[in-house]
Amino acid sequence: MSVTDEAIQKIQGMIVSGALGPGDRLPKESELATELGLSRNSLREAVRALALIRVLDVRQGDGTYVTSLDARTLLEAMSFVSGFHRDEAALDLLAVRRILEPAATALAAARITAEEVDALEHQLDALGPEPSAEELAAAELEFHRRLVAACGNWALCSLLSGLSAPTVRARVWRGPSRQGAVSRALDEHRQLLAACRARDTEGARAWSTAHLTGVEQGLRATL
């Protein structure tokens, strides 16, 4: 374990134990380093890392504070961090998305309004019959975000938002390599919306699974 990792764990321990709570100001750097038995350099690196994932808030000229530790804020940070993964890691993220998103889509099918389905269909129509891989990938990210949002579970939405961006980027970088992949993806999205309009939760789950499995297979074939 690196000294920075050790410093992160010690600060985490203070938060978990209740020694530091949401909104609390950390002691001065010199005092905290002495208390935790750390060098000031390793403490600074730990603070930077924890600020990146929104556990700490560094306020210039004021000090460092524990954030609200709100689950939404912490989950949103995952999207930024996961964006650094390379294509191979994107496959692992996509596999997790394939487990979670069909469940979210089934929930959405039971709750989505006709107006929301209309808006998503309009988005697909605006793409035209032969969008480029880049246009499809950008639209798909928004499509799935809006569809999943209808499930009403903010934690699931936040997790999937963090998992979706890197997998969509990977498709843009490589582009669908299989013949007819774009038209097939559009058809899968329309079938998914048809299931949602019919309140067919299991149909929506099945189409979501089929679509994501196809995306995963296509990405795997390009790596």
PAZAPA-4460 file (N, C-alpha, C; in steps of 0.05 Angstrom, whole numbers, plus 32768, in hexadecimal, padded with zeros to 4 digits):
% residues 223
    n_x    n_y    n_z   ca_x   ca_y   ca_z    c_x    c_y    c_z   seq   type   mol
   8011   7FE8   8000   8000   8000   8000   8012   8019   8000     1      M     A
   800B   802C   7FEE   801B   8044   7FED   8014   8056   8005     2      S     A
   8026   8069   800A   8021   807B   8021   8008   808C   801C     3      V     A
   8003   8092   8002   7FEB   80A2   7FFC   7FD2   8091   8002     4      T     A
   7FD2   8078   7FFA   7FBB   8066   8000   7FB7   8064   801E     5      D     A
   7FCD   8062   802D   7FCB   8060   804A   7FBF   807A   8056     6      E     A
   7FC7   8091   804A   7FBC   80AA   8054   7F9E   80AC   804E     7      A     A
   7F96   80A2   8036   7F7A   80A2   802F   7F6A   8091   8042     8      I     A
   7F74   807A   8048   7F66   8068   805B   7F63   8074   8077     9      Q     A
   7F78   8082   807F   7F76   808E   809A   7F62   80A5   809B    10      K     A
   7F60   80B5   8086   7F4B   80CA   8085   7F30   80BD   8083    11      I     A
   7F2E   80A8   8073   7F15   809A   8070   7F0C   808E   808C    12      Q     A
   7F20   8084   809B   7F1A   8079   80B5   7F0F   808F   80C8    13      G     A
   7F19   80A7   80C6   7F0F   80BC   80D7   7EF2   80C3   80D0    14      M     A
   7EEB   80C2   80B6   7ED0   80C8   80AD   7EBD   80B1   80B6    15      I     A
   7EC5   8099   80B1   7EB4   8082   80B8   7EAF   8080   80D6    16      V     A
   7EC4   8086   80E6   7EC1   8085   8103   7EB1   809C   810F    17      S     A
   7EAD   80B1   80FF   7E9E   80C7   8109   7EAF   80DE   8114    18      G     A
   7ECA   80DA   8113   7EDC   80EF   811D   7EDA   8107   810A    19      A     A
   7ED4   8102   80F1   7ECE   8118   80DE   7EB3   8112   80D2    20      L     A
   7EA1   8126   80D2   7E87   8122   80C7   7E82   8134   80AF    21      G     A
   7E6C   8131   80A1   7E65   8142   808A   7E66   815F   8092    22      P     A
   7E74   816F   8082   7E77   818B   8087   7E8C   8194   809A    23      G     A
   7E9A   8180   80A7   7EAF   8187   80BA   7EC8   8190   80AC    24      D     A
   7ED6   81A3   80B9   7EEF   81AC   80AE   7F06   819B   80B9    25      R     A
   7F18   8193   80A7   7F2F   8183   80B0   7F42   8194   80C0    26      L     A
   7F50   8188   80D3   7F64   8197   80E2   7F79   81A2   80CF    27      P     A
   7F89   81B4   80D9   7F9F   81BF   80C9   7FB1   81A8   80BF    28      K     A
   7FBC   81AD   80A8   7FCC   8198   809B   7FE2   818C   80AE    29      E     A
   7FF1   819E   80BB   8006   8195   80CD   7FFB   8185   80E4    30      S     A
   7FE5   818D   80EF   7FD9   817F   8106   7FCF   8164   80FD    31      E     A
   7FC1   8163   80E6   7FB5   814A   80DD   7FCB   8136   80D6    32      L     A
   7FE0   8140   80C9   7FF6   812E   80C1   8003   8121   80DA    33      A     A
   8006   8131   80EF   8012   8127   8108   7FFF   8113   8115    34      T     A
   7FE5   811A   8116   7FD1   8108   8122   7FD0   80ED   8115    35      E     A
   7FD2   80ED   80FA   7FCF   80D4   80EB   7FEA   80C6   80E6    36      L     A
   8000   80D3   80EE   801A   80C7   80E9   8022   80C7   80CC    37      G     A
   801B   80DC   80BE   8020   80DE   80A1   8033   80F5   809B    38      L     A
   8040   80F3   8084   804E   810B   807A   803A   811E   806F    39      S     A
   8042   8138   806E   802F   814C   8063   802B   8147   8045    40      R     A
   803F   813D   8037   803C   8138   801A   8028   8122   8015    41      N     A
   802A   810B   8024   8017   80F6   8020   7FFA   80FE   8028    42      S     A
   7FF8   810F   803C   7FDE   8119   8044   7FD2   812B   802E    43      L     A
   7FE3   813C   8022   7FD9   814D   800C   7FCF   813C   7FF4    44      R     A
   7FDE   8126   7FEE   7FD6   8115   7FD8   7FBB   8107   7FDE    45      E     A
   7FB8   80FF   7FF7   7F9F   80F2   7FFF   7F87   8106   7FFD    46      A     A
   7F8C   811E   8006   7F77   8132   8004   7F6F   8138   7FE7    47      V     A
   7F83   813A   7FD6   7F7D   813E   7FB9   7F6C   8127   7FAE    48      R     A
   7F73   810F   7FB5   7F65   80F7   7FAB   7F48   80F7   7FB5    49      A     A
   7F44   80FD   7FCF   7F2A   80FD   7FDB   7F19   8114   7FD1    50      L     A
   7F26   812A   7FCA   7F17   8141   7FBE   7F0D   813A   7FA3    51      A     A
   7F1D   812A   7F94   7F16   8123   7F79   7EFC   8113   7F78    52      L     A
   7EF8   8101   7F8C   7EE0   80F1   7F8D   7ECB   80FD   7FA0    53      I     A
   7ECF   8117   7FA7   7EBB   8127   7FB5   7EB6   811E   7FD2    54      R     A
   7ECA   8112   7FDE   7EC8   810C   7FFA   7ED1   8125   800A    55      V     A
   7EE5   8133   8000   7EEE   814B   800C   7EEB   8163   7FF9    56      L     A
   7EE8   817A   8005   7EE5   8193   7FF6   7EFB   81A6   7FFF    57      D     A
   7F0E   81AC   7FED   7F24   81BD   7FF3   7F1C   81DA   7FEB    58      V     A
   7F1B   81EB   7FFF   7F13   8207   7FFA   7F2C   8219   7FFE    59      R     A
   7F35   8224   7FE8   7F4D   8234   7FE9   7F4B   824B   7FFD    60      Q     A
   7F5F   824C   800F   7F5F   8261   8022   7F4D   825D   803A    61      G     A
   7F3E   8247   803A   7F2C   8242   8050   7F32   8228   805F    62      D     A
   7F39   8213   804F   7F3F   81F9   805C   7F32   81E3   804C    63      G     A
   7F34   81CB   8057   7F29   81B3   804A   7F12   81A8   805B    64      T     A
   7EFC   81A3   804E   7EE4   819A   805C   7EDB   817F   8052    65      Y     A
   7ECE   8170   8063   7EC0   8158   805A   7EA7   8161   804C    66      V     A
   7EA1   8155   8035   7E89   815D   8026   7E70   8153   8035    67      T     A
   7E59   8157   8029   7E40   814D   8035   7E3F   812E   8035    68      S     A
   7E51   8122   8025   7E52   8105   8022   7E37   80FA   8017    69      L     A
   7E29   810C   8009   7E10   8104   7FFD   7E15   80EE   7FE8    70      D     A
   7E06   80D9   7FE9   7E0B   80C2   7FD7   7E0A   80CA   7FB9    71      A     A
   7DF8   80DD   7FB2   7DF6   80E5   7F96   7E10   80F1   7F8D    72      R     A
   7E1B   8103   7F9E   7E34   8110   7F98   7E4B   80FC   7F94    73      T     A
   7E4D   80E9   7FA7   7E62   80D5   7FA6   7E5F   80C3   7F8D    74      L     A
   7E47   80BC   7F86   7E43   80AB   7F6F   7E49   80B9   7F55    75      L     A
   7E43   80D4   7F54   7E49   80E3   7F3C   7E66   80E4   7F36    76      E     A
   7E77   80E3   7F4B   7E93   80E4   7F47   7E9D   80CC   7F38    77      A     A
   7E8F   80B6   7F3A   7E97   809D   7F2C   7E98   80A1   7F0E    78      M     A
   7E86   80B1   7F03   7E86   80B6   7EE6   7EA0   80C2   7EDD    79      S     A
   7EAA   80D6   7EEC   7EC3   80E3   7EE5   7EDB   80D0   7EE7    80      F     A
   7EDC   80C0   7EFD   7EF2   80AE   7F01   7EF2   8098   7EED    81      V     A
   7EDA   808D   7EE7   7ED9   8076   7ED4   7EDF   807E   7EB8    82      S     A
   7EDE   8099   7EB2   7EE4   80A2   7E97   7F01   809E   7E90    83      G     A
   7F12   8098   7EA3   7F2F   8094   7E9D   7F35   8078   7E95    84      F     A
   7F22   8065   7E98   7F27   804A   7E91   7F2B   8047   7E73    85      H     A
   7F3C   8034   7E6B   7F41   802E   7E4F   7F2D   801A   7E46    86      R     A
   7F2E   8014   7E2C   7F1A   8003   7E20   7F16   7FE8   7E2E    87      D     A
   7F2C   7FDB   7E36   7F29   7FC1   7E43   7F19   7FC4   7E5D    88      E     A
   7F1E   7FD9   7E6C   7F0F   7FDD   7E85   7EF2   7FE4   7E7F    89      A     A
   7EED   7FF1   7E68   7ED2   7FF7   7E60   7EC1   7FDE   7E5D    90      A     A
   7ECD   7FC8   7E55   7EBE   7FAF   7E53   7EB4   7FA6   7E6E    91      L     A
   7EC4   7FA9   7E83   7EBC   7FA2   7E9E   7EA5   7FB4   7EA7    92      D     A
   7EA7   7FCE   7EA1   7E92   7FE1   7EA8   7E78   7FDB   7E99    93      L     A
   7E7B   7FD3   7E80   7E64   7FCD   7E70   7E56   7FB4   7E7A    94      L     A
   7E66   7FA0   7E84   7E5A   7F88   7E90   7E49   7F8F   7EA8    95      A     A
   7E53   7FA1   7EB9   7E43   7FAA   7ED0   7E2A   7FB8   7EC7    96      V     A
   7E2D   7FC9   7EB3   7E16   7FD8   7EA8   7E01   7FC4   7E9E    97      R     A
   7E0A   7FAE   7E91   7DF8   7F9A   7E86   7DE8   7F8C   7E9C    98      R     A
   7DF3   7F8B   7EB4   7DE5   7F7F   7ECB   7DD0   7F93   7ED6    99      I     A
   7DD7   7FAC   7ED8   7DC6   7FC0   7EE6   7DB1   7FCD   7ED4   100      L     A
   7DB9   7FD3   7EBB   7DA7   7FE4   7EAA   7D8D   7FD6   7EA3   101      E     A
   7D8D   7FBC   7E9C   7D73   7FAF   7E96   7D5F   7FB1   7EAE   102      P     A
   7D69   7FAF   7EC6   7D58   7FB2   7EDD   7D4D   7FCE   7EDF   103      A     A
   7D5E   7FE2   7EDA   7D55   7FFE   7EDB   7D41   8003   7EC4   104      A     A
   7D46   7FF7   7EAD   7D34   7FFB   7E96   7D19   7FEE   7E9B   105      T     A
   7D18   7FD7   7EA9   7CFF   7FCA   7EB0   7CEF   7FDC   7EC3   106      A     A
   7CFD   7FE8   7ED6   7CF0   7FFB   7EE8   7CE5   8013   7ED9   107      L     A
   7CF5   801D   7EC6   7CED   8034   7EB7   7CD4   802E   7EA6   108      A     A
   7CD2   8016   7E9B   7CBB   800E   7E8A   7CA1   800F   7E9A   109      A     A
   7CA3   800A   7EB4   7C8B   800B   7EC5   7C83   8027   7ECC   110      A     A
   7C95   803B   7ECA   7C90   8056   7ED4   7C91   806C   7EBF   111      R     A
   7C9E   8067   7EA8   7CA2   807C   7E95   7C87   8085   7E8A   112      I     A
   7C85   809F   7E84   7C6D   80AB   7E79   7C6D   80A9   7E5A   113      T     A
   7C55   80AB   7E4F   7C53   80AB   7E31   7C62   80C2   7E25   114      A     A
   7C62   80D9   7E33   7C70   80F1   7E29   7C8F   80EC   7E29   115      E     A
   7C99   80DE   7E3D   7CB5   80D8   7E3E   7CBD   80C5   7E28   116      E     A
   7CAC   80B1   7E22   7CB1   809F   7E0C   7CB1   80AE   7DF2   117      V     A
   7C9E   80C0   7DEE   7C9C   80D0   7DD6   7CB6   80E0   7DD2   118      D     A
   7CC0   80EC   7DE7   7CD8   80FC   7DE5   7CF0   80EB   7DDD   119      A     A
   7CF2   80D3   7DE8   7D08   80C1   7DE1   7D05   80B8   7DC3   120      L     A
   7CED   80B3   7DBA   7CE9   80AB   7D9F   7CF1   80C2   7D8C   121      E     A
   7CEA   80DA   7D94   7CF1   80F2   7D84   7D10   80F4   7D82   122      H     A
   7D1E   80EE   7D98   7D3B   80EF   7D97   7D46   80DB   7D83   123      Q     A
   7D3A   80C3   7D82   7D43   80AF   7D6F   7D3D   80B8   7D52   124      L     A
   7D25   80C3   7D4E   7D1E   80CC   7D33   7D31   80E1   7D29   125      D     A
   7D3A   80F3   7D3C   7D4C   8109   7D34   7D67   80FF   7D2A   126      A     A
   7D6E   80E6   7D32   7D88   80DB   7D29   7D88   80D4   7D0B   127      L     A
   7D70   80CE   7D01   7D6E   80C4   7CE5   7D75   80A7   7CE3   128      G     A
   7D72   809B   7CCB   7D76   807E   7CC8   7D93   8075   7CC9   129      P     A
   7DA6   8087   7CC3   7DC2   807F   7CC1   7DD4   8093   7CCF   130      E     A
   7DD2   8095   7CE9   7DE4   80A7   7CF8   7E00   809B   7CF8   131      P     A
   7E14   80AC   7CFB   7E2F   80A2   7CFE   7E32   8094   7D1A   132      S     A
   7E46   8084   7D1D   7E4B   8077   7D36   7E4E   808B   7D4D   133      A     A
   7E5B   80A2   7D47   7E5F   80B7   7D5B   7E45   80C3   7D63   134      E     A
   7E34   80C9   7D4F   7E1A   80D5   7D55   7E08   80C2   7D65   135      E     A
   7E09   80A9   7D5E   7DF9   8095   7D6C   7E03   8092   7D89   136      L     A
   7E1D   8091   7D8D   7E28   808D   7DA8   7E21   80A5   7DBA   137      A     A
   7E22   80BE   7DAF   7E1C   80D5   7DBF   7DFE   80D5   7DC6   138      A     A
   7DED   80CF   7DB2   7DD0   80CE   7DB7   7DC9   80B8   7DCA   139      A     A
   7DD7   80A1   7DC8   7DD0   808A   7DD9   7DD6   8090   7DF6   140      E     A
   7DEB   809F   7DFB   7DF1   80A6   7E17   7DDA   80B5   7E24   141      L     A
   7DCF   80C9   7E15   7DB9   80D9   7E1F   7DA0   80C8   7E20   142      E     A
   7D9B   80B7   7E0C   7D83   80A6   7E0B   7D82   8094   7E24   143      F     A
   7D97   8086   7E2A   7D97   8074   7E41   7D95   8084   7E5B   144      H     A
   7DA2   809B   7E5C   7DA0   80AB   7E75   7D83   80B3   7E7A   145      R     A
   7D75   80BC   7E66   7D59   80C5   7E69   7D47   80AD   7E6F   146      R     A
   7D4C   8097   7E62   7D3B   807F   7E66   7D3E   8075   7E83   147      L     A
   7D57   8072   7E8C   7D5C   8067   7EA6   7D51   807A   7EBC   148      V     A
   7D52   8094   7EB6   7D49   80A8   7ECA   7D2B   80A3   7ED1   149      A     A
   7D1C   8097   7EBE   7D00   8092   7EC3   7CFC   807C   7ED7   150      A     A
   7D11   806D   7EDF   7D0D   8058   7EF3   7D08   8063   7F0E   151      C     A
   7D11   807C   7F13   7D0B   8089   7F2C   7D1E   8083   7F43   152      G     A
   7D34   8074   7F3D   7D47   806D   7F51   7D61   807C   7F4C   153      N     A
   7D66   8091   7F5C   7D7D   80A3   7F56   7D97   8094   7F59   154      W     A
   7D99   8081   7F6C   7DB2   8073   7F6F   7DB9   8062   7F57   155      A     A
   7DA5   8054   7F4C   7DA9   8044   7F34   7DB0   8056   7F1D   156      L     A
   7DA3   806D   7F1B   7DA9   8080   7F05   7DC6   808A   7F07   157      C     A
   7DCE   8091   7F1E   7DE9   809B   7F22   7DFE   8086   7F1C   158      S     A
   7DFA   806D   7F24   7E0C   8058   7F1E   7E0E   8053   7F00   159      L     A
   7DF8   8052   7EF3   7DF8   804D   7ED6   7E03   8064   7EC7   160      L     A
   7DFF   807C   7ED0   7E0C   8093   7EC3   7E2A   8091   7EC3   161      S     A
   7E35   8088   7EDA   7E51   8085   7EDC   7E5C   806E   7ECB   162      G     A
   7E4B   805A   7EC7   7E54   8043   7EB7   7E51   8047   7E99   163      L     A
   7E3D   8058   7E91   7E36   805B   7E75   7E4A   806B   7E65   164      S     A
   7E54   8081   7E70   7E65   8093   7E60   7E7D   8085   7E55   165      A     A
   7E8D   8076   7E64   7EA5   806A   7E59   7E9E   8055   7E43   166      P     A
   7E88   8046   7E47   7E82   8032   7E33   7E79   803F   7E19   167      T     A
   7E6B   8055   7E1A   7E63   8063   7E02   7E7B   806F   7DF4   168      V     A
   7E8D   807B   7E04   7EA6   8086   7DF8   7EB5   8071   7DEA   169      R     A
   7EB7   8059   7DF5   7EC5   8043   7DE8   7EB9   803D   7DCD   170      A     A
   7E9F   803E   7DCB   7E93   8039   7DB1   7E9A   804E   7D9D   171      R     A
   7E9B   8067   7DA6   7EA3   807D   7D94   7EBF   8079   7D8A   172      V     A
   7ED1   8073   7D9D   7EEE   8070   7D95   7EF1   805A   7D80   173      W     A
   7EE4   8044   7D84   7EE8   802D   7D72   7ED4   802D   7D5B   174      R     A
   7EBB   8035   7D61   7EA6   8034   7D4D   7E9C   8018   7D4A   175      G     A
   7E81   8015   7D46   7E77   7FFA   7D42   7E84   7FEC   7D2A   176      P     A
   7E8F   7FD5   7D2F   7E9E   7FC8   7D1A   7E8D   7FB4   7D0A   177      S     A
   7E76   7FAD   7D14   7E65   7F9A   7D07   7E53   7FA7   7CF3   178      R     A
   7E4F   7F9B   7CDC   7E3D   7FA5   7CC8   7E21   7FA8   7CD3   179      Q     A
   7E14   7FBE   7CCE   7DF8   7FC2   7CD7   7DF5   7FC8   7CF5   180      G     A
   7E0B   7FCE   7D03   7E0A   7FD2   7D20   7DF9   7FEA   7D27   181      A     A
   7DFC   8000   7D17   7DED   8018   7D1D   7DCF   8014   7D1A   182      V     A
   7DC7   8009   7D03   7DAA   8005   7CFF   7D9F   7FF1   7D13   183      S     A
   7DAF   7FDD   7D1B   7DA6   7FCA   7D2E   7DA2   7FD7   7D4A   184      R     A
   7DB4   7FE9   7D51   7DB2   7FF7   7D6A   7D99   8009   7D6B   185      A     A
   7D93   8016   7D55   7D7B   8027   7D53   7D62   8016   7D57   186      L     A
   7D62   7FFF   7D4A   7D4A   7FED   7D4C   7D47   7FE4   7D69   187      D     A
   7D5D   7FDD   7D76   7D5C   7FD4   7D91   7D50   7FE9   7DA4   188      E     A
   7D58   8002   7D9E   7D4E   8018   7DAF   7D30   801C   7DAA   189      H     A
   7D27   8019   7D92   7D0A   801C   7D8C   7CFA   8005   7D98   190      R     A
   7D05   7FED   7D98   7CF7   7FD6   7DA4   7CF6   7FDB   7DC3   191      Q     A
   7D0B   7FE6   7DCE   7D0C   7FEC   7DEA   7CF6   8000   7DF1   192      L     A
   7CF4   8015   7DE1   7CDF   8029   7DE6   7CC3   801E   7DE3   193      L     A
   7CBF   800C   7DCF   7CA5   8000   7DCB   7C9D   7FF0   7DE4   194      A     A
   7CB0   7FE2   7DF0   7CAA   7FD3   7E08   7CA3   7FE6   7E1F   195      A     A
   7CB1   7FFC   7E21   7CAB   8010   7E36   7C90   801C   7E32   196      C     A
   7C89   8022   7E19   7C6E   802D   7E14   7C58   801A   7E1C   197      R     A
   7C5D   8000   7E18   7C49   7FEB   7E1E   7C4A   7FE3   7E3C   198      A     A
   7C5B   7FF0   7E4B   7C5F   7FE9   7E68   7C68   7FCC   7E6A   199      R     A
   7C76   7FC2   7E57   7C80   7FA7   7E57   7C9B   7FA6   7E64   200      D     A
   7C9C   7FA3   7E7E   7CB4   7FA5   7E8E   7CC8   7F8F   7E86   201      T     A
   7CBF   7F76   7E82   7CD1   7F61   7E7B   7CDB   7F63   7E5F   202      E     A
   7CCA   7F6E   7E4D   7CD3   7F73   7E32   7CE9   7F88   7E31   203      G     A
   7CE5   7F9D   7E41   7CF9   7FB3   7E43   7D13   7FA8   7E4F   204      A     A
   7D11   7F97   7E63   7D29   7F8A   7E6E   7D38   7F79   7E59   205      R     A
   7D28   7F6A   7E4A   7D34   7F59   7E36   7D42   7F68   7E20   206      A     A
   7D35   7F7D   7E16   7D42   7F8E   7E00   7D5A   7F9D   7E0A   207      W     A
   7D59   7FA6   7E23   7D70   7FB3   7E2F   7D88   7FA0   7E31   208      S     A
   7D82   7F88   7E3A   7D97   7F73   7E3C   7DA3   7F6C   7E21   209      T     A
   7D91   7F69   7E0D   7D9A   7F62   7DF2   7DAC   7F78   7DE6   210      A     A
   7DA3   7F91   7DEA   7DB2   7FA8   7DDF   7DCE   7FAA   7DEC   211      H     A
   7DCF   7FA8   7E06   7DE8   7FAB   7E14   7DFB   7F94   7E0E   212      L     A
   7DEF   7F7C   7E0B   7E00   7F65   7E04   7E0C   7F69   7DE9   213      T     A
   7DFD   7F74   7DD6   7E07   7F79   7DBB   7E1D   7F8E   7DBC   214      G     A
   7E1A   7FA3   7DCC   7E2E   7FB8   7DCF   7E47   7FAC   7DDA   215      V     A
   7E45   7F9B   7DEE   7E5C   7F8F   7DFB   7E6B   7F7C   7DE7   216      E     A
   7E5C   7F6D   7DD8   7E68   7F5B   7DC4   7E77   7F6B   7DAE   217      Q     A
   7E6A   7F81   7DA6   7E77   7F92   7D91   7E90   7F9F   7D9B   218      G     A
   7E90   7FA8   7DB4   7EA8   7FB5   7DBF   7EBE   7FA0   7DC3   219      L     A
   7EB6   7F89   7DCD   7EC9   7F74   7DD1   7ED7   7F6C   7DB8   220      R     A
   7EC8   7F6B   7DA2   7ED3   7F63   7D88   7EE8   7F77   7D7D   221      A     A
   7EE6   7F90   7D86   7EF9   7FA4   7D7C   7F12   7FA6   7D8C   222      T     A
   7F13   7F9A   7DA3   7F2A   7F9C   7DB5   7F3F   7F87   7DAF   223      L     A
***
